[in-house]
């Protein structure tokens, strides 16, 4: 994932490889030992069931690993 400030990512839309909206970034999931960003915490779009998605949840948020990020522009695009 390219360098960015968390404030630049918070609130940004996350879309899958087809361009469908999954949700918006509410926070980053960070390894407290290494400081590495492990994933994006998403607030899911209304009507999406996190149980049907391939990623885990943390509380009420979906955790999308950084390895799933294909590109970042106005939106965050995922590889699948």
C-alpha positions as CSV (number, residue, x, y, z in Angstrom):
1,X,0.0,0.0,0.0
2,X,1.5,3.4,-0.9
3,X,2.2,5.9,1.9
4,X,-0.7,7.9,3.0
5,X,-2.0,9.6,6.2
6,X,-4.9,7.9,8.0
7,X,-6.9,11.1,7.7
8,X,-6.6,10.8,3.9
9,X,-8.1,7.4,3.9
10,X,-10.8,7.8,6.6
11,X,-14.2,8.4,5.0
12,X,-13.0,7.2,1.6
13,X,-15.3,4.8,-0.3
14,X,-14.1,1.2,-0.8
15,X,-15.2,-0.6,-4.0
16,X,-14.7,-4.2,-5.2
17,X,-13.2,-5.2,-8.5
18,X,-16.5,-4.7,-10.2
19,X,-16.9,-1.2,-8.8
20,X,-19.6,-2.1,-6.3
21,X,-19.6,-0.1,-3.1
22,X,-18.6,-2.2,0.0
23,X,-18.5,0.7,2.5
24,X,-16.3,3.5,3.8
25,X,-13.1,3.5,5.8
26,X,-13.6,4.3,9.5
27,X,-10.1,3.5,10.8
28,X,-7.0,1.5,10.1
29,X,-6.1,-1.8,11.7
30,X,-2.5,-1.5,12.9
31,X,-0.1,-4.0,14.4
32,X,0.8,-2.5,17.8
33,X,4.3,-4.1,17.8
34,X,5.5,-3.4,14.3
35,X,3.4,-0.4,13.4
36,X,2.4,-2.0,10.1
37,X,-1.0,-1.3,8.7
38,X,-2.7,-4.7,8.6
39,X,-6.0,-3.7,7.2
40,X,-8.8,-1.2,6.7
41,X,-11.8,-1.1,9.0
42,X,-14.9,-0.5,7.0
43,X,-18.4,0.6,7.9
44,X,-20.4,-1.6,5.4
45,X,-22.9,-0.2,3.0
46,X,-26.5,-0.7,4.1
47,X,-27.8,-4.1,3.3
48,X,-24.5,-6.0,3.0
49,X,-24.1,-9.0,5.2
50,X,-20.5,-9.4,6.4
51,X,-21.0,-13.1,6.8
52,X,-21.2,-13.4,3.0
53,X,-17.9,-11.6,2.5
54,X,-14.4,-13.3,2.6
55,X,-13.0,-11.1,5.4
56,X,-13.3,-11.1,9.1
57,X,-15.0,-8.5,11.3
58,X,-13.8,-6.5,14.3
59,X,-16.8,-5.5,16.3
60,X,-19.3,-4.0,13.9
61,X,-16.6,-3.3,11.2
62,X,-15.3,-5.4,8.4
63,X,-11.5,-5.8,8.3
64,X,-10.1,-5.8,4.7
65,X,-6.4,-6.8,4.6
66,X,-4.0,-4.3,2.9
67,X,-3.0,-7.1,0.5
68,X,-6.6,-6.8,-1.0
69,X,-6.0,-3.1,-2.0
70,X,-5.4,-2.8,-5.8
71,X,-5.3,1.0,-6.1
72,X,-6.2,4.2,-4.4
73,X,-7.7,7.3,-6.1
74,X,-11.0,9.0,-5.1
75,X,-12.0,5.5,-4.0
76,X,-10.1,2.5,-2.6
77,X,-10.3,-0.3,-5.2
78,X,-9.9,-3.9,-4.1
79,X,-8.4,-6.8,-6.1
80,X,-11.6,-8.8,-5.9
